[in-house]
């Protein structure tokens, strides 16, 4: 499979949403130009509400001023979907991958993102599933992972977010994903125990690699060595 079998996995630690968005855009341009391999960014954000292309004003249950008073930022973004919360205790995964190189349609790509989360959660002891008509992953009738993507020349950015153990009160600021008749949950809430985020990152990366069929993972720690990762990750030889 050659370079198409290589997945670069980058641990960004806790990163501002706007900074992460800038990095995603730069990496996507590099992937389009074939300067880097497919890349999976793993990170947490400070408390942030993001509004997708289909978000509407009635999804916000607080004013922007009220959100900011609680330390919650707000960003308009080009991803699909509606309103989503990001914050510490939630693992965010941003795949920057060439769908054409892997023979993927957009619906198949979203399906495989869901499958990645479902497989990881099963390995951690939590049974989760899809809900027809609503992208994402569900446990006990509530959403445990949200999905929203954006493509340019068939290269993706944005991705999915898994609620490991975030401050669930912050979800009260929005109608999460625009679904008024469903709640949100987390791994910690469902399983009544804590999880090390480092272990979740490894588990998600391995599940992603298995589901998408990569033959090799290359790990990069951008927290300890940011200059080796940003602005671009060297393409495997």
Residue frames as qw, qx, qy, qz and C-alpha x, y, z in Angstrom:
[[0.000, 0.884, 0.467, 0.000, 0.00, 0.00, 0.00],
 [0.472, 0.374, -0.040, 0.798, 3.03, 2.28, 0.37],
 [0.069, 0.104, -0.302, 0.945, 2.57, 5.78, 1.79],
 [0.524, -0.328, -0.300, -0.727, -1.22, 5.40, 1.57],
 [0.750, -0.321, -0.577, 0.028, -0.88, 2.85, 4.39],
 [0.413, -0.002, -0.451, 0.791, 0.75, 5.34, 6.75],
 [0.287, -0.837, -0.368, -0.287, -1.28, 7.29, 9.31],
 [0.298, 0.284, -0.411, 0.814, 0.43, 10.07, 11.26],
 [0.480, -0.707, -0.517, -0.044, -1.15, 10.43, 14.71],
 [0.255, 0.425, -0.251, 0.832, -0.49, 13.74, 16.46],
 [0.438, -0.629, -0.578, 0.280, -1.17, 14.37, 20.15],
 [0.157, 0.616, 0.056, 0.770, -1.84, 18.10, 20.49],
 [0.235, -0.193, -0.636, 0.709, -2.82, 18.08, 24.16],
 [0.065, 0.775, 0.522, -0.350, -5.11, 20.99, 25.11],
 [0.312, 0.028, 0.373, 0.873, -5.37, 23.43, 22.20],
 [0.262, 0.458, 0.186, -0.829, -7.42, 26.54, 21.49],
 [0.643, 0.489, 0.585, -0.073, -10.16, 25.87, 18.95],
 [0.399, 0.891, -0.062, -0.208, -9.11, 28.67, 16.61],
 [0.119, -0.685, 0.691, 0.201, -5.47, 27.56, 16.65],
 [0.543, -0.004, 0.838, 0.051, -6.49, 23.97, 15.94],
 [0.599, 0.691, 0.369, -0.168, -8.68, 25.14, 13.06],
 [0.222, 0.872, -0.367, -0.237, -5.75, 27.03, 11.54],
 [0.296, -0.440, 0.837, 0.134, -3.56, 23.93, 11.85],
 [0.643, 0.304, 0.699, -0.077, -6.21, 21.72, 10.25],
 [0.525, 0.819, 0.096, -0.209, -6.51, 24.05, 7.28],
 [0.056, 0.781, -0.590, -0.198, -2.73, 24.14, 6.80],
 [0.428, -0.219, 0.876, 0.050, -2.42, 20.37, 7.03],
 [0.671, 0.498, 0.525, -0.162, -5.28, 19.87, 4.61],
 [0.425, 0.852, -0.213, -0.219, -3.53, 22.04, 2.02],
 [0.121, -0.597, 0.786, 0.102, -0.38, 20.00, 2.59],
 [0.583, 0.072, 0.806, -0.070, -2.34, 16.76, 2.17],
 [0.634, 0.704, 0.219, -0.234, -3.95, 18.00, -1.05],
 [0.323, 0.830, -0.444, -0.105, -0.45, 18.79, -2.33],
 [0.970, 0.026, -0.227, 0.083, 0.73, 15.35, -1.11],
 [0.209, 0.679, -0.511, 0.485, 3.38, 16.87, 1.15],
 [0.327, -0.320, 0.727, -0.512, 2.12, 14.91, 4.18],
 [0.199, -0.138, -0.963, -0.114, 0.50, 11.56, 4.84],
 [0.514, -0.596, -0.461, -0.409, -3.01, 11.08, 6.13],
 [0.174, 0.252, -0.562, 0.768, -3.06, 12.56, 9.63],
 [0.510, -0.627, -0.570, -0.148, -5.16, 12.09, 12.75],
 [0.051, 0.462, -0.367, 0.805, -5.04, 14.98, 15.24],
 [0.576, -0.500, -0.643, 0.065, -6.01, 14.06, 18.82],
 [0.161, 0.261, -0.277, 0.911, -6.67, 16.84, 21.31],
 [0.167, -0.683, -0.653, 0.283, -8.89, 18.54, 23.86],
 [0.127, 0.598, 0.171, 0.773, -10.21, 22.09, 23.62],
 [0.025, 0.093, 0.494, -0.864, -10.88, 24.69, 26.30],
 [0.297, 0.533, 0.722, -0.326, -14.67, 25.10, 26.77],
 [0.075, 0.258, -0.431, -0.861, -16.03, 26.04, 23.34],
 [0.607, 0.496, 0.542, -0.302, -19.36, 26.02, 21.48],
 [0.129, -0.212, 0.627, 0.738, -19.02, 25.49, 17.73],
 [0.572, 0.517, 0.324, -0.549, -21.79, 26.28, 15.26],
 [0.466, 0.048, 0.756, 0.457, -21.89, 24.18, 12.10],
 [0.036, -0.041, -0.480, -0.875, -23.34, 25.23, 8.76],
 [0.365, -0.449, -0.697, -0.424, -26.84, 24.05, 9.74],
 [0.274, -0.327, -0.634, 0.645, -26.91, 25.60, 13.21],
 [0.119, -0.707, -0.408, -0.565, -29.79, 27.93, 14.06],
 [0.043, -0.505, 0.341, -0.792, -30.11, 30.64, 16.69],
 [0.737, -0.425, 0.004, -0.525, -32.73, 28.72, 18.70],
 [0.875, 0.002, -0.442, 0.195, -30.14, 26.03, 19.52],
 [0.317, 0.306, -0.472, 0.763, -28.40, 28.46, 21.90],
 [0.502, -0.651, -0.569, -0.015, -29.88, 28.38, 25.41],
 [0.440, -0.671, -0.135, 0.581, -27.58, 31.13, 26.67],
 [0.322, 0.945, -0.052, -0.038, -26.46, 34.44, 25.25],
 [0.717, 0.448, -0.288, 0.448, -22.88, 34.81, 24.09],
 [0.089, -0.689, 0.380, -0.610, -22.27, 37.07, 27.08],
 [0.813, -0.419, 0.235, -0.330, -23.55, 34.39, 29.49],
 [0.966, 0.159, -0.097, 0.178, -21.34, 31.78, 27.84],
 [0.474, 0.587, -0.338, 0.562, -18.27, 33.96, 28.05],
 [0.399, -0.669, 0.332, -0.532, -19.00, 34.67, 31.72],
 [0.929, -0.254, 0.240, -0.122, -18.71, 30.91, 32.26],
 [0.309, -0.588, 0.663, 0.345, -15.48, 30.77, 30.27],
 [0.667, 0.306, 0.666, 0.135, -17.11, 29.20, 27.21],
 [0.014, -0.403, 0.410, 0.818, -15.97, 30.51, 23.82],
 [0.662, 0.523, 0.479, -0.244, -18.08, 30.38, 20.66],
 [0.148, -0.390, 0.625, 0.659, -16.94, 29.78, 17.06],
 [0.754, 0.507, 0.076, -0.411, -18.72, 29.67, 13.72],
 [0.369, -0.388, 0.781, 0.320, -17.26, 26.88, 11.59],
 [0.481, 0.369, -0.480, -0.634, -17.57, 25.35, 8.13],
 [0.059, -0.057, 0.996, -0.023, -18.17, 21.77, 9.27],
 [0.455, -0.325, -0.633, -0.536, -21.47, 20.04, 8.68],
 [0.438, -0.404, -0.749, 0.289, -23.99, 19.66, 11.47],
 [0.253, -0.854, -0.272, -0.365, -25.37, 21.98, 14.09],
 [0.222, -0.817, 0.351, -0.401, -24.28, 23.11, 17.58],
 [0.878, -0.057, -0.418, 0.228, -21.64, 21.16, 19.47],
 [0.417, -0.870, 0.239, -0.113, -19.77, 21.62, 22.73],
 [0.778, 0.279, -0.420, 0.375, -16.05, 20.93, 23.17],
 [0.346, -0.826, 0.277, -0.347, -14.16, 21.06, 26.42],
 [0.026, 0.493, -0.835, 0.241, -11.62, 19.39, 28.70],
 [0.511, -0.027, 0.787, -0.346, -12.47, 15.75, 29.29],
 [0.775, 0.522, 0.256, -0.248, -13.72, 15.32, 25.74],
 [0.510, -0.260, 0.607, 0.552, -11.41, 13.72, 23.16],
 [0.531, 0.740, 0.019, -0.412, -11.58, 15.43, 19.78],
 [0.631, -0.095, 0.634, 0.438, -10.24, 13.64, 16.70],
 [0.408, 0.770, -0.079, -0.484, -9.60, 15.49, 13.44],
 [0.751, 0.060, 0.554, 0.355, -8.78, 13.19, 10.50],
 [0.254, 0.754, -0.289, -0.532, -6.99, 14.96, 7.64],
 [0.548, -0.074, 0.802, 0.226, -7.26, 12.19, 5.09],
 [0.286, 0.307, -0.528, -0.738, -7.66, 11.77, 1.32],
 [0.732, 0.148, 0.492, -0.447, -10.95, 9.95, 0.81],
 [0.737, 0.552, -0.254, -0.295, -10.19, 9.19, -2.85],
 [0.229, 0.548, -0.800, 0.090, -6.97, 7.40, -1.95],
 [0.251, -0.086, 0.894, -0.362, -8.99, 5.08, 0.29],
 [0.189, -0.207, -0.820, -0.499, -11.92, 4.68, -2.11],
 [0.055, -0.432, -0.738, 0.516, -14.41, 6.32, 0.26],
 [0.086, -0.661, -0.446, -0.598, -17.66, 8.15, -0.40],
 [0.145, -0.447, 0.324, -0.821, -18.75, 10.77, 2.13],
 [0.798, -0.357, -0.027, -0.485, -21.51, 8.55, 3.65],
 [0.914, 0.005, -0.359, 0.186, -19.04, 5.68, 3.94],
 [0.350, 0.406, -0.429, 0.728, -16.49, 7.97, 5.60],
 [0.434, -0.454, 0.238, -0.741, -19.03, 9.08, 8.22],
 [0.932, -0.186, -0.195, -0.243, -20.08, 5.46, 8.76],
 [0.793, 0.152, -0.423, 0.411, -16.46, 4.46, 9.40],
 [0.026, 0.472, -0.395, 0.788, -15.97, 7.34, 11.85],
 [0.727, -0.373, 0.093, -0.568, -18.96, 6.04, 13.78],
 [0.955, 0.001, -0.296, 0.019, -17.55, 2.51, 13.58],
 [0.452, 0.419, -0.504, 0.605, -14.23, 3.73, 14.98],
 [0.299, -0.427, 0.393, -0.757, -15.94, 5.11, 18.08],
 [0.884, -0.186, -0.056, -0.426, -18.26, 2.12, 18.48],
 [0.869, 0.150, -0.423, 0.210, -15.34, -0.31, 18.34],
 [0.247, 0.416, -0.526, 0.700, -13.27, 1.70, 20.77],
 [0.521, -0.382, 0.267, -0.715, -16.13, 2.00, 23.25],
 [0.949, -0.084, -0.215, -0.216, -16.79, -1.74, 23.01],
 [0.696, 0.260, -0.513, 0.430, -13.12, -2.41, 23.82],
 [0.004, 0.359, -0.472, 0.805, -13.53, -0.17, 26.88],
 [0.051, -0.236, -0.913, 0.330, -16.63, -2.09, 27.98],
 [0.313, 0.439, 0.312, -0.782, -19.37, 0.29, 26.77],
 [0.370, 0.379, 0.790, 0.310, -21.94, -0.86, 24.24],
 [0.165, 0.571, 0.032, -0.804, -22.88, 1.92, 21.84],
 [0.488, 0.410, 0.728, 0.253, -24.68, 2.17, 18.50],
 [0.050, 0.109, 0.348, 0.930, -25.88, 4.39, 15.68],
 [0.306, 0.539, 0.577, -0.532, -29.23, 6.17, 15.56],
 [0.423, 0.418, 0.629, 0.500, -30.71, 6.19, 12.03],
 [0.132, 0.857, 0.345, 0.358, -30.89, 9.69, 10.59],
 [0.305, -0.940, 0.129, -0.076, -28.59, 11.20, 13.21],
 [0.678, 0.459, -0.443, 0.364, -24.82, 10.99, 12.62],
 [0.233, -0.639, 0.525, -0.512, -22.92, 10.18, 15.79],
 [0.492, 0.005, -0.859, 0.140, -22.73, 7.45, 18.41],
 [0.564, -0.493, -0.008, -0.662, -25.28, 6.73, 21.13],
 [0.346, 0.029, -0.874, 0.339, -25.27, 4.95, 24.49],
 [0.061, -0.426, -0.767, 0.476, -28.36, 4.35, 26.65],
 [0.183, 0.796, 0.566, 0.108, -30.37, 6.55, 24.30],
 [0.110, -0.953, 0.023, 0.280, -28.07, 9.56, 24.67],
 [0.655, 0.705, -0.176, 0.206, -25.30, 10.89, 22.46],
 [0.748, -0.553, 0.154, 0.332, -21.80, 9.97, 23.56],
 [0.458, -0.243, 0.431, 0.738, -19.96, 11.10, 20.40],
 [0.413, 0.800, 0.185, -0.394, -20.70, 13.80, 17.82],
 [0.605, 0.050, 0.531, 0.591, -19.54, 13.86, 14.19],
 [0.337, 0.896, 0.157, -0.244, -19.17, 16.74, 11.73],
 [0.660, -0.121, 0.426, 0.606, -16.85, 16.92, 8.73],
 [0.343, 0.854, -0.038, -0.390, -15.85, 19.21, 5.86],
 [0.790, 0.084, 0.447, 0.410, -14.19, 18.26, 2.58],
 [0.245, 0.850, -0.227, -0.407, -12.07, 20.13, 0.07],
 [0.491, 0.553, -0.636, -0.223, -10.87, 18.26, -3.01],
 [0.890, -0.114, -0.419, -0.142, -11.86, 15.07, -1.18],
 [0.462, 0.149, -0.628, 0.608, -9.55, 15.76, 1.77],
 [0.488, -0.697, -0.511, -0.127, -11.30, 15.92, 5.14],
 [0.171, 0.269, -0.502, 0.804, -11.03, 18.09, 8.20],
 [0.603, -0.328, 0.243, -0.685, -13.04, 18.39, 11.43],
 [0.381, 0.152, -0.912, 0.017, -14.15, 14.95, 12.62],
 [0.662, -0.482, -0.530, -0.219, -15.58, 13.51, 15.84],
 [0.106, -0.519, 0.506, -0.681, -15.66, 14.17, 19.57],
 [0.653, -0.253, -0.714, 0.009, -16.02, 11.52, 22.28],
 [0.423, -0.713, 0.159, -0.535, -17.34, 12.52, 25.68],
 [0.574, 0.119, -0.730, 0.351, -14.92, 10.85, 28.07],
 [0.410, -0.585, -0.582, 0.390, -15.56, 12.86, 31.26],
 [0.159, 0.402, 0.080, 0.898, -16.30, 16.50, 30.38],
 [0.128, 0.212, 0.505, -0.827, -18.23, 18.99, 32.52],
 [0.093, 0.433, 0.847, 0.294, -21.69, 17.90, 31.42],
 [0.011, 0.740, 0.439, -0.509, -23.25, 21.11, 32.76],
 [0.059, -0.459, 0.328, 0.824, -21.73, 23.02, 29.85],
 [0.079, 0.226, 0.842, 0.483, -23.96, 21.12, 27.42],
 [0.046, 0.694, 0.638, -0.331, -26.87, 23.04, 28.95],
 [0.035, -0.542, 0.131, 0.829, -25.74, 26.04, 26.90],
 [0.301, 0.273, -0.586, -0.701, -27.02, 24.47, 23.67],
 [0.899, 0.157, 0.229, -0.338, -29.48, 22.05, 22.12],
 [0.395, -0.474, 0.717, 0.325, -26.68, 19.60, 21.38],
 [0.206, -0.008, 0.831, 0.516, -26.50, 18.80, 17.66],
 [0.378, 0.002, -0.235, -0.896, -29.92, 20.45, 17.30],
 [0.495, -0.222, -0.816, -0.198, -31.68, 17.36, 18.71],
 [0.349, -0.462, 0.235, -0.781, -34.15, 18.58, 21.31],
 [0.872, -0.264, -0.053, -0.410, -35.55, 15.15, 22.27],
 [0.918, 0.014, -0.296, 0.263, -32.25, 13.51, 23.19],
 [0.439, -0.876, 0.186, 0.068, -29.63, 14.09, 25.82],
 [0.502, 0.641, -0.549, 0.192, -25.89, 13.70, 25.98],
 [0.876, -0.477, 0.074, 0.004, -23.82, 11.33, 28.06],
 [0.143, 0.778, -0.610, 0.059, -20.20, 10.39, 28.66],
 [0.683, 0.160, -0.704, 0.109, -18.08, 7.31, 29.17],
 [0.109, 0.179, -0.693, 0.690, -17.60, 8.22, 32.84],
 [0.550, -0.069, 0.226, -0.801, -21.34, 8.69, 33.39],
 [0.842, 0.097, -0.351, -0.399, -22.28, 5.43, 31.70],
 [0.783, 0.124, -0.579, 0.190, -19.55, 3.30, 33.28],
 [0.585, -0.794, -0.017, -0.162, -19.21, 5.09, 36.63],
 [0.785, -0.361, 0.127, 0.487, -15.44, 5.22, 36.53],
 [0.040, 0.881, -0.236, -0.408, -12.65, 7.47, 35.34],
 [0.866, 0.377, 0.183, 0.273, -10.49, 7.10, 32.24],
 [0.422, -0.539, 0.275, 0.675, -6.96, 8.27, 31.51],
 [0.502, 0.777, -0.001, -0.381, -7.14, 10.47, 28.40],
 [0.022, 0.609, -0.735, -0.297, -3.79, 9.08, 27.23],
 [0.375, 0.030, 0.927, 0.009, -5.31, 5.58, 27.15],
 [0.525, 0.647, 0.449, -0.321, -8.36, 6.83, 25.26],
 [0.277, 0.786, -0.353, -0.425, -6.11, 8.46, 22.64],
 [0.111, -0.362, 0.900, 0.215, -4.23, 5.23, 22.06],
 [0.432, 0.280, 0.843, -0.156, -7.45, 3.23, 21.86],
 [0.478, 0.753, 0.215, -0.399, -9.10, 5.63, 19.42],
 [0.169, 0.703, -0.564, -0.399, -5.99, 5.77, 17.21],
 [0.214, -0.170, 0.954, 0.125, -5.78, 1.99, 17.05],
 [0.472, 0.487, 0.693, -0.245, -9.49, 1.63, 16.31],
 [0.384, 0.798, -0.068, -0.460, -9.26, 4.31, 13.59],
 [0.037, 0.556, -0.758, -0.339, -6.27, 2.57, 12.02],
 [0.324, 0.064, 0.944, 0.001, -8.01, -0.81, 12.04],
 [0.464, 0.623, 0.528, -0.344, -11.31, 0.49, 10.68],
 [0.394, 0.837, -0.129, -0.357, -9.71, 2.52, 7.88],
 [0.952, 0.238, 0.108, 0.157, -7.12, -0.12, 7.01],
 [0.152, 0.884, -0.430, 0.101, -3.80, 1.62, 7.68],
 [0.914, 0.085, -0.340, 0.204, -0.74, -0.59, 7.88],
 [0.587, 0.025, -0.346, 0.732, 1.46, 1.73, 9.96],
 [0.261, -0.931, -0.249, -0.046, 0.97, 4.35, 12.69],
 [0.517, 0.277, -0.237, 0.775, 3.51, 7.13, 13.20],
 [0.391, -0.799, -0.424, 0.170, 3.07, 8.90, 16.55],
 [0.324, 0.454, -0.106, 0.823, 4.04, 12.55, 17.04],
 [0.387, -0.656, -0.514, 0.395, 3.89, 14.33, 20.39],
 [0.225, 0.673, 0.159, 0.686, 3.22, 17.97, 19.57],
 [0.503, -0.851, -0.117, -0.094, 2.96, 18.81, 23.27],
 [0.723, -0.518, 0.205, 0.408, 6.59, 17.91, 23.96],
 [0.454, -0.183, 0.489, 0.722, 7.97, 18.64, 20.48],
 [0.414, 0.751, 0.365, -0.362, 5.73, 21.21, 18.72],
 [0.140, 0.739, -0.408, -0.517, 8.43, 22.37, 16.31],
 [0.201, -0.198, 0.911, 0.301, 8.70, 18.84, 14.89],
 [0.282, 0.458, 0.843, -0.024, 5.03, 18.71, 13.98],
 [0.211, 0.891, 0.361, -0.178, 3.87, 22.22, 13.17],
 [0.560, 0.310, 0.054, -0.767, 3.34, 23.52, 10.54],
 [0.797, 0.303, -0.366, -0.373, 3.78, 20.24, 8.67],
 [0.786, -0.319, 0.527, -0.049, 4.42, 16.58, 9.40],
 [0.067, 0.517, -0.729, -0.443, 7.06, 15.07, 7.09],
 [0.872, 0.217, -0.151, -0.413, 5.72, 12.57, 4.61],
 [0.795, -0.305, 0.520, 0.067, 6.88, 9.00, 5.13],
 [0.167, 0.590, -0.662, -0.431, 9.53, 7.82, 2.69]]
